[in-house]
């Protein structure tokens, strides 16, 4: 897409800023099975999502496969996106990251003959473990709220979604060293908050 230009009365040509597409709207249209919206969503987000898969999987061919799998999942689950609950790019990255994690786990999973598998214990978490995890998640959410929306988003983007410090500094339009300070202090505050809540 080319940048538009504007000509004022003095015959000066002024380039206009490129208008970025509304990702939330594109996802909403994808949920309605709009192929053109899906193609545009791929066009404007695939480079970022491929960076996520390549950074995690360290293998270009597998990263490309994971990217295609991610877009299949996005097509299937677009109706689950809630604009008020998540940023659109964060939601797309979360899907991509989870699929990449699944691939990493499959790499490490040992191959066991079916005849040897009947004695394997059920490793699924029990009710007590699931309750504890739920409580820990609730405590983490409460502590993240204390950081403020921007710093909480930065922490989650860095440590859950895999954004680099530089990418976050660009996104939040602050110096790189300021972003490093944000994250370092935010982690210390989270640690202290979680420690207080566990006492």
Secondary structure, 3 states (H helix, E strand, C coil): CCCCEEECCCCCEEECCCCCCCHHHHHHHHHCCCHHHHHHHHHHHHHHHHHHHHHHHCCHHHHHHHHHHHHHHHHHHHHHCCCCCCCHHHHHHHHHHHHHHHHHHHHHCCCCCHHHCCCCCCCCCCHHHHHHHHHHHHHHHHHHHHHCHHHHHHHHHHHCCCCCHHHHHHHHCCCHHHHHHHHHHHHHHHHHHHHHHHC
